[in-house]
Amino acid sequence: MIDALVIAALVATGIAAAFVLRQAWRHPSAARPVLILAGWAAVSALVVIAAIALGSARGPAFAMALIPAGALALVATGVKRREANGRVARSRALEPSLRGAKIWRGIMRTLVAAPLGCAVSLTLGIAWTVWFPSDPQTRIVLGGVLVPVLWAGAMAWALTDDRILRPALTMIALTLAGAALIAIEGF
């Protein structure tokens, strides 16, 4: 019974949080920061409540699956089907960056995408393994699955962003934050 109530609360919170965040996005006003904070606070609080009610392994997993499902349900209610207006569909691919090709940009992108992306993914995967509240086997498996996903995202970002400094600095900051988390726990 308690599982069904928590699951219903997760979906309802996903819908409510998505509604509040959508209102903050659509209607900018002085209350916008409060709405954003309230939406994310509700999501965070329910993840903690789910972890307490369903256990430290099942609760966050259910929360990470059902809160976005509720948000998706809200987004799906706003879908409108429109008729084509007779224009010819774009047949060309999107244009790449208009910057000229320089060898140093390619080298920098490669260095940011491969070794720095690997470093940030490994650091965050180990930090997840060290800090996630669950059985050691579950933590190791989830951390191991998280590493290639993070590395792929880091590589995609580094290779597609027009500015190479933005992903490089962000990845360096995330690597340092992950290393600090690992050092705090005493890996």
Secondary structure as the mmCIF struct_conf table of DSSP 4:
data_model
#
loop_
_struct_conf.conf_type_id
_struct_conf.id
_struct_conf.beg_label_comp_id
_struct_conf.beg_label_asym_id
_struct_conf.beg_label_seq_id
_struct_conf.end_label_comp_id
_struct_conf.end_label_asym_id
_struct_conf.end_label_seq_id
HELX_RH_AL_P HELX_RH_AL_P1 ILE A 2 ARG A 26
BEND BEND1 HIS A 27 HIS A 27
BEND BEND2 SER A 29 SER A 29
TURN_TY1_P TURN_TY1_P1 ALA A 30 ALA A 31
HELX_RH_AL_P HELX_RH_AL_P2 ARG A 32 LEU A 54
TURN_TY1_P TURN_TY1_P2 SER A 56 ALA A 57
HELX_RH_AL_P HELX_RH_AL_P3 ARG A 58 THR A 77
TURN_TY1_P TURN_TY1_P3 GLY A 78 GLY A 78
BEND BEND3 GLY A 86 GLY A 86
HELX_LH_PP_P HELX_LH_PP_P1 ARG A 87 ARG A 90
BEND BEND4 ARG A 92 ARG A 92
HELX_LH_PP_P HELX_LH_PP_P2 ALA A 93 GLU A 95
BEND BEND5 ARG A 99 ARG A 99
HELX_LH_PP_P HELX_LH_PP_P3 GLY A 100 ALA A 101
HELX_RH_AL_P HELX_RH_AL_P4 ILE A 103 LEU A 111
HELX_RH_PI_P HELX_RH_PI_P1 VAL A 112 LEU A 116
HELX_RH_AL_P HELX_RH_AL_P5 GLY A 117 TRP A 131
BEND BEND6 PHE A 132 PHE A 132
BEND BEND7 SER A 134 SER A 134
HELX_RH_AL_P HELX_RH_AL_P6 PRO A 136 THR A 160
BEND BEND8 ASP A 162 ASP A 162
BEND BEND9 ILE A 164 ILE A 164
HELX_RH_AL_P HELX_RH_AL_P7 LEU A 165 GLU A 185
TURN_TY1_P TURN_TY1_P4 GLY A 186 GLY A 186
#
